[in-house]
Amino acid sequence: MPVDICSPKIGPYGGVVLDKQRMVGGRTYRLLLYRSYDAGGLIGSEFNGIAVLDDDAKQIVTDNIEKIESGYSVPTRGQIAMLEHMLRCTPEQFKEICNNSSRSRGEI
């Protein structure tokens, strides 16, 4: 999958290398592959992976999907494969991934 040219920081997510949208159940979700998290100026590369944002409600659904030890490196094949899967899977599978994430903010 080619890397999109996009903002290096979206909200608290830094080092954004992929930024894609997906419709599920009439809602627009934004999937970010990011390398770090900005917690009020404290940048943590240990928080990285895929974040799912609800564009309609303007809220975070979940993050840290396919997290690796440090996000300073380039995205792994596993992270890219998971993002691709989340873009193509059924709506039910997408919801299951988001809802079962350890950092889920609530069911979708």
VMD Tcl script that builds the backbone (N, CA, C; Angstrom):
set m [mol new atoms 324]
animate dup $m
set s [atomselect $m all]
$s set {name element resname resid chain x y z} {
  {N N MET 1 A 0.856 -1.172 0.000}
  {CA C MET 1 A 0.000 0.000 0.000}
  {C C MET 1 A 0.896 1.227 0.000}
  {N N PRO 2 A 0.687 2.159 -0.928}
  {CA C PRO 2 A 1.504 3.375 -0.933}
  {C C PRO 2 A 1.176 4.253 0.266}
  {N N VAL 3 A 2.186 4.952 0.753}
  {CA C VAL 3 A 1.997 5.852 1.893}
  {C C VAL 3 A 1.382 7.150 1.400}
  {N N ASP 4 A 0.296 7.571 2.054}
  {CA C ASP 4 A -0.344 8.837 1.702}
  {C C ASP 4 A 0.501 9.996 2.198}
  {N N ILE 5 A 0.472 11.086 1.467}
  {CA C ILE 5 A 1.072 12.325 1.941}
  {C C ILE 5 A -0.005 12.978 2.797}
  {N N CYS 6 A 0.248 13.101 4.086}
  {CA C CYS 6 A -0.752 13.702 4.957}
  {C C CYS 6 A -0.070 14.406 6.111}
  {N N SER 7 A -0.854 15.087 6.898}
  {CA C SER 7 A -0.341 15.834 8.035}
  {C C SER 7 A 0.432 14.916 8.969}
  {N N PRO 8 A 1.602 15.363 9.443}
  {CA C PRO 8 A 2.330 14.518 10.370}
  {C C PRO 8 A 1.665 14.434 11.747}
  {N N LYS 9 A 0.718 15.359 12.059}
  {CA C LYS 9 A 0.049 15.337 13.357}
  {C C LYS 9 A -1.439 15.622 13.151}
  {N N ILE 10 A -2.268 14.751 13.711}
  {CA C ILE 10 A -3.720 14.930 13.671}
  {C C ILE 10 A -4.206 14.745 15.091}
  {N N GLY 11 A -4.713 15.807 15.687}
  {CA C GLY 11 A -5.103 15.772 17.093}
  {C C GLY 11 A -3.893 15.396 17.926}
  {N N PRO 12 A -4.038 14.445 18.837}
  {CA C PRO 12 A -2.900 14.058 19.669}
  {C C PRO 12 A -1.980 13.034 19.000}
  {N N TYR 13 A -2.305 12.615 17.781}
  {CA C TYR 13 A -1.558 11.565 17.099}
  {C C TYR 13 A -0.469 12.171 16.224}
  {N N GLY 14 A 0.781 11.804 16.504}
  {CA C GLY 14 A 1.917 12.324 15.758}
  {C C GLY 14 A 2.489 11.288 14.819}
  {N N GLY 15 A 3.250 11.767 13.847}
  {CA C GLY 15 A 3.873 10.869 12.887}
  {C C GLY 15 A 2.862 10.093 12.074}
  {N N VAL 16 A 1.767 10.741 11.708}
  {CA C VAL 16 A 0.715 10.068 10.928}
  {C C VAL 16 A 1.253 9.772 9.533}
  {N N VAL 17 A 1.239 8.500 9.172}
  {CA C VAL 17 A 1.735 8.095 7.856}
  {C C VAL 17 A 0.613 7.637 6.928}
  {N N LEU 18 A -0.534 7.273 7.472}
  {CA C LEU 18 A -1.701 6.925 6.661}
  {C C LEU 18 A -2.942 7.516 7.311}
  {N N ASP 19 A -3.805 8.069 6.494}
  {CA C ASP 19 A -5.044 8.700 6.946}
  {C C ASP 19 A -6.122 8.336 5.929}
  {N N LYS 20 A -7.021 7.425 6.313}
  {CA C LYS 20 A -8.049 6.909 5.397}
  {C C LYS 20 A -9.428 7.036 6.030}
  {N N GLN 21 A -10.454 7.103 5.186}
  {CA C GLN 21 A -11.835 7.149 5.672}
  {C C GLN 21 A -12.563 5.877 5.283}
  {N N ARG 22 A -13.551 5.527 6.128}
  {CA C ARG 22 A -14.394 4.374 5.857}
  {C C ARG 22 A -15.790 4.667 6.371}
  {N N MET 23 A -16.789 4.301 5.580}
  {CA C MET 23 A -18.193 4.428 5.991}
  {C C MET 23 A -18.650 3.097 6.579}
  {N N VAL 24 A -19.313 3.174 7.731}
  {CA C VAL 24 A -19.909 1.994 8.370}
  {C C VAL 24 A -21.215 2.442 8.996}
  {N N GLY 25 A -22.307 1.822 8.579}
  {CA C GLY 25 A -23.607 2.131 9.163}
  {C C GLY 25 A -24.007 3.595 9.029}
  {N N GLY 26 A -23.655 4.204 7.919}
  {CA C GLY 26 A -24.018 5.606 7.687}
  {C C GLY 26 A -23.128 6.614 8.403}
  {N N ARG 27 A -22.099 6.148 9.085}
  {CA C ARG 27 A -21.171 7.038 9.793}
  {C C ARG 27 A -19.818 7.009 9.087}
  {N N THR 28 A -19.100 8.101 9.202}
  {CA C THR 28 A -17.772 8.210 8.618}
  {C C THR 28 A -16.727 8.033 9.711}
  {N N TYR 29 A -15.866 7.042 9.522}
  {CA C TYR 29 A -14.767 6.791 10.444}
  {C C TYR 29 A -13.456 7.110 9.751}
  {N N ARG 30 A -12.550 7.646 10.509}
  {CA C ARG 30 A -11.227 7.992 10.005}
  {C C ARG 30 A -10.230 7.059 10.675}
  {N N LEU 31 A -9.416 6.393 9.872}
  {CA C LEU 31 A -8.411 5.466 10.381}
  {C C LEU 31 A -7.030 6.079 10.167}
  {N N LEU 32 A -6.285 6.200 11.256}
  {CA C LEU 32 A -4.950 6.787 11.205}
  {C C LEU 32 A -3.925 5.740 11.591}
  {N N LEU 33 A -2.842 5.665 10.857}
  {CA C LEU 33 A -1.687 4.878 11.269}
  {C C LEU 33 A -0.673 5.901 11.760}
  {N N TYR 34 A -0.403 5.874 13.060}
  {CA C TYR 34 A 0.417 6.915 13.685}
  {C C TYR 34 A 1.578 6.299 14.466}
  {N N ARG 35 A 2.588 7.130 14.753}
  {CA C ARG 35 A 3.792 6.626 15.412}
  {C C ARG 35 A 3.984 7.117 16.837}
  {N N SER 36 A 3.190 8.097 17.275}
  {CA C SER 36 A 3.332 8.574 18.656}
  {C C SER 36 A 2.059 9.282 19.102}
  {N N TYR 37 A 1.967 9.515 20.404}
  {CA C TYR 37 A 0.809 10.163 21.009}
  {C C TYR 37 A 1.303 11.341 21.851}
  {N N ASP 38 A 0.684 12.497 21.669}
  {CA C ASP 38 A 1.050 13.703 22.410}
  {C C ASP 38 A 0.086 13.865 23.576}
  {N N ALA 39 A 0.577 13.582 24.780}
  {CA C ALA 39 A -0.236 13.714 25.990}
  {C C ALA 39 A 0.093 15.047 26.653}
  {N N GLY 40 A -0.386 16.128 26.056}
  {CA C GLY 40 A -0.154 17.463 26.618}
  {C C GLY 40 A 1.295 17.880 26.616}
  {N N GLY 41 A 2.021 17.563 25.568}
  {CA C GLY 41 A 3.420 17.933 25.456}
  {C C GLY 41 A 4.383 16.796 25.740}
  {N N LEU 42 A 3.912 15.740 26.374}
  {CA C LEU 42 A 4.727 14.560 26.603}
  {C C LEU 42 A 4.481 13.605 25.437}
  {N N ILE 43 A 5.484 13.453 24.565}
  {CA C ILE 43 A 5.333 12.643 23.364}
  {C C ILE 43 A 5.737 11.210 23.680}
  {N N GLY 44 A 4.810 10.297 23.479}
  {CA C GLY 44 A 5.064 8.891 23.776}
  {C C GLY 44 A 5.053 8.036 22.533}
  {N N SER 45 A 6.237 7.557 22.129}
  {CA C SER 45 A 6.298 6.675 20.958}
  {C C SER 45 A 5.846 5.260 21.301}
  {N N GLU 46 A 5.684 4.980 22.604}
  {CA C GLU 46 A 5.178 3.661 22.994}
  {C C GLU 46 A 3.672 3.543 22.744}
  {N N PHE 47 A 3.002 4.658 22.515}
  {CA C PHE 47 A 1.596 4.670 22.110}
  {C C PHE 47 A 1.577 4.938 20.618}
  {N N ASN 48 A 1.270 3.897 19.841}
  {CA C ASN 48 A 1.315 3.998 18.380}
  {C C ASN 48 A 0.397 2.932 17.804}
  {N N GLY 49 A 0.234 2.951 16.519}
  {CA C GLY 49 A -0.596 1.945 15.855}
  {C C GLY 49 A -1.691 2.582 15.031}
  {N N ILE 50 A -2.890 2.027 15.139}
  {CA C ILE 50 A -4.031 2.515 14.361}
  {C C ILE 50 A -5.035 3.136 15.316}
  {N N ALA 51 A -5.456 4.340 14.986}
  {CA C ALA 51 A -6.524 5.011 15.728}
  {C C ALA 51 A -7.752 5.062 14.836}
  {N N VAL 52 A -8.926 4.924 15.445}
  {CA C VAL 52 A -10.191 5.042 14.726}
  {C C VAL 52 A -10.931 6.227 15.331}
  {N N LEU 53 A -11.241 7.199 14.488}
  {CA C LEU 53 A -11.963 8.395 14.912}
  {C C LEU 53 A -13.339 8.394 14.280}
  {N N ASP 54 A -14.345 8.793 15.021}
  {CA C ASP 54 A -15.690 8.969 14.488}
  {C C ASP 54 A -15.762 10.402 13.996}
  {N N ASP 55 A -15.695 10.589 12.684}
  {CA C ASP 55 A -15.684 11.937 12.103}
  {C C ASP 55 A -16.998 12.670 12.340}
  {N N ASP 56 A -18.106 11.950 12.397}
  {CA C ASP 56 A -19.402 12.588 12.578}
  {C C ASP 56 A -19.567 13.105 14.007}
  {N N ALA 57 A -19.178 12.311 14.985}
  {CA C ALA 57 A -19.318 12.694 16.396}
  {C C ALA 57 A -18.094 13.450 16.906}
  {N N LYS 58 A -17.037 13.522 16.073}
  {CA C LYS 58 A -15.790 14.202 16.461}
  {C C LYS 58 A -15.231 13.636 17.757}
  {N N GLN 59 A -15.085 12.300 17.795}
  {CA C GLN 59 A -14.532 11.668 18.992}
  {C C GLN 59 A -13.664 10.472 18.616}
  {N N ILE 60 A -12.815 10.082 19.555}
  {CA C ILE 60 A -11.954 8.919 19.373}
  {C C ILE 60 A -12.770 7.669 19.697}
  {N N VAL 61 A -12.727 6.686 18.809}
  {CA C VAL 61 A -13.388 5.405 19.037}
  {C C VAL 61 A -12.420 4.479 19.777}
  {N N THR 62 A -11.214 4.361 19.267}
  {CA C THR 62 A -10.171 3.537 19.878}
  {C C THR 62 A -8.832 3.911 19.278}
  {N N ASP 63 A -7.764 3.436 19.890}
  {CA C ASP 63 A -6.429 3.644 19.344}
  {C C ASP 63 A -5.504 2.528 19.828}
  {N N ASN 64 A -4.252 2.617 19.434}
  {CA C ASN 64 A -3.224 1.618 19.783}
  {C C ASN 64 A -3.490 0.234 19.199}
  {N N ILE 65 A -4.288 0.134 18.150}
  {CA C ILE 65 A -4.494 -1.154 17.491}
  {C C ILE 65 A -3.197 -1.523 16.770}
  {N N GLU 66 A -2.710 -2.738 16.964}
  {CA C GLU 66 A -1.448 -3.244 16.386}
  {C C GLU 66 A -0.245 -2.450 16.890}
  {N N LYS 67 A -0.295 -2.058 18.147}
  {CA C LYS 67 A 0.791 -1.310 18.779}
  {C C LYS 67 A 2.085 -2.122 18.761}
  {N N ILE 68 A 3.209 -1.421 18.539}
  {CA C ILE 68 A 4.527 -2.036 18.625}
  {C C ILE 68 A 5.293 -1.369 19.765}
  {N N GLU 69 A 6.443 -1.930 20.132}
  {CA C GLU 69 A 7.193 -1.429 21.284}
  {C C GLU 69 A 7.515 0.055 21.172}
  {N N SER 70 A 7.962 0.505 20.005}
  {CA C SER 70 A 8.272 1.919 19.802}
  {C C SER 70 A 7.820 2.328 18.413}
  {N N GLY 71 A 7.155 3.454 18.331}
  {CA C GLY 71 A 6.667 3.938 17.043}
  {C C GLY 71 A 7.677 4.749 16.265}
  {N N TYR 72 A 8.917 4.859 16.776}
  {CA C TYR 72 A 9.919 5.658 16.060}
  {C C TYR 72 A 10.290 5.065 14.713}
  {N N SER 73 A 10.075 3.770 14.525}
  {CA C SER 73 A 10.412 3.139 13.257}
  {C C SER 73 A 9.275 3.343 12.257}
  {N N VAL 74 A 9.484 2.847 11.067}
  {CA C VAL 74 A 8.434 2.908 10.052}
  {C C VAL 74 A 7.335 1.927 10.430}
  {N N PRO 75 A 6.133 2.101 9.897}
  {CA C PRO 75 A 5.058 1.152 10.206}
  {C C PRO 75 A 5.452 -0.269 9.821}
  {N N THR 76 A 5.005 -1.221 10.619}
  {CA C THR 76 A 5.313 -2.618 10.327}
  {C C THR 76 A 4.348 -3.168 9.276}
  {N N ARG 77 A 4.711 -4.297 8.719}
  {CA C ARG 77 A 3.813 -4.973 7.769}
  {C C ARG 77 A 2.494 -5.329 8.441}
  {N N GLY 78 A 2.587 -5.734 9.714}
  {CA C GLY 78 A 1.380 -6.086 10.463}
  {C C GLY 78 A 0.445 -4.908 10.643}
  {N N GLN 79 A 1.007 -3.728 10.931}
  {CA C GLN 79 A 0.175 -2.534 11.083}
  {C C GLN 79 A -0.499 -2.170 9.762}
  {N N ILE 80 A 0.260 -2.214 8.681}
  {CA C ILE 80 A -0.296 -1.880 7.365}
  {C C ILE 80 A -1.349 -2.912 6.965}
  {N N ALA 81 A -1.077 -4.186 7.208}
  {CA C ALA 81 A -2.037 -5.254 6.876}
  {C C ALA 81 A -3.332 -5.077 7.670}
  {N N MET 82 A -3.225 -4.740 8.952}
  {CA C MET 82 A -4.428 -4.539 9.775}
  {C C MET 82 A -5.233 -3.344 9.272}
  {N N LEU 83 A -4.558 -2.255 8.928}
  {CA C LEU 83 A -5.271 -1.088 8.404}
  {C C LEU 83 A -5.990 -1.454 7.107}
  {N N GLU 84 A -5.313 -2.160 6.222}
  {CA C GLU 84 A -5.945 -2.592 4.971}
  {C C GLU 84 A -7.151 -3.484 5.256}
  {N N HIS 85 A -7.003 -4.405 6.217}
  {CA C HIS 85 A -8.120 -5.286 6.585}
  {C C HIS 85 A -9.294 -4.455 7.110}
  {N N MET 86 A -9.020 -3.492 7.959}
  {CA C MET 86 A -10.085 -2.668 8.535}
  {C C MET 86 A -10.798 -1.826 7.480}
  {N N LEU 87 A -10.119 -1.511 6.407}
  {CA C LEU 87 A -10.744 -0.747 5.322}
  {C C LEU 87 A -11.624 -1.628 4.449}
  {N N ARG 88 A -11.340 -2.948 4.384}
  {CA C ARG 88 A -12.057 -3.848 3.480}
  {C C ARG 88 A -13.020 -4.809 4.162}
  {N N CYS 89 A -12.885 -5.030 5.448}
  {CA C CYS 89 A -13.691 -6.048 6.123}
  {C C CYS 89 A -15.168 -5.644 6.182}
  {N N THR 90 A -15.996 -6.588 6.588}
  {CA C THR 90 A -17.425 -6.296 6.697}
  {C C THR 90 A -17.665 -5.288 7.824}
  {N N PRO 91 A -18.782 -4.582 7.794}
  {CA C PRO 91 A -19.093 -3.663 8.894}
  {C C PRO 91 A -19.098 -4.361 10.256}
  {N N GLU 92 A -19.582 -5.601 10.302}
  {CA C GLU 92 A -19.611 -6.344 11.557}
  {C C GLU 92 A -18.201 -6.623 12.064}
  {N N GLN 93 A -17.298 -7.000 11.162}
  {CA C GLN 93 A -15.910 -7.247 11.546}
  {C C GLN 93 A -15.240 -5.953 12.019}
  {N N PHE 94 A -15.513 -4.856 11.331}
  {CA C PHE 94 A -14.951 -3.557 11.709}
  {C C PHE 94 A -15.386 -3.191 13.133}
  {N N LYS 95 A -16.676 -3.342 13.401}
  {CA C LYS 95 A -17.189 -3.030 14.733}
  {C C LYS 95 A -16.558 -3.933 15.785}
  {N N GLU 96 A -16.400 -5.221 15.461}
  {CA C GLU 96 A -15.811 -6.160 16.404}
  {C C GLU 96 A -14.371 -5.768 16.744}
  {N N ILE 97 A -13.591 -5.396 15.742}
  {CA C ILE 97 A -12.206 -4.978 15.977}
  {C C ILE 97 A -12.180 -3.761 16.900}
  {N N CYS 98 A -13.009 -2.770 16.597}
  {CA C CYS 98 A -13.033 -1.534 17.395}
  {C C CYS 98 A -13.548 -1.801 18.809}
  {N N ASN 99 A -14.638 -2.529 18.918}
  {CA C ASN 99 A -15.255 -2.776 20.225}
  {C C ASN 99 A -14.392 -3.650 21.131}
  {N N ASN 100 A -13.622 -4.572 20.536}
  {CA C ASN 100 A -12.780 -5.478 21.322}
  {C C ASN 100 A -11.386 -4.928 21.587}
  {N N SER 101 A -11.093 -3.765 21.071}
  {CA C SER 101 A -9.799 -3.138 21.311}
  {C C SER 101 A -9.654 -2.806 22.791}
  {N N SER 102 A -8.469 -2.996 23.321}
  {CA C SER 102 A -8.244 -2.723 24.753}
  {C C SER 102 A -8.416 -1.246 25.093}
  {N N ARG 103 A -8.356 -0.370 24.103}
  {CA C ARG 103 A -8.514 1.075 24.352}
  {C C ARG 103 A -9.813 1.626 23.750}
  {N N SER 104 A -10.790 0.759 23.561}
  {CA C SER 104 A -12.078 1.187 23.024}
  {C C SER 104 A -12.739 2.168 23.993}
  {N N ARG 105 A -13.302 3.240 23.462}
  {CA C ARG 105 A -13.976 4.235 24.277}
  {C C ARG 105 A -15.471 3.966 24.415}
  {N N GLY 106 A -15.940 2.857 23.850}
  {CA C GLY 106 A -17.352 2.496 23.888}
  {C C GLY 106 A -17.738 1.790 22.609}
  {N N GLU 107 A -18.808 1.046 22.650}
  {CA C GLU 107 A -19.217 0.269 21.473}
  {C C GLU 107 A -19.742 1.148 20.354}
  {N N ILE 108 A -19.473 0.680 19.114}
  {CA C ILE 108 A -20.049 1.343 17.953}
  {C C ILE 108 A -21.041 0.397 17.322}
}
mol reanalyze $m
mol bondsrecalc $m
mol representation Tube
mol addrep $m
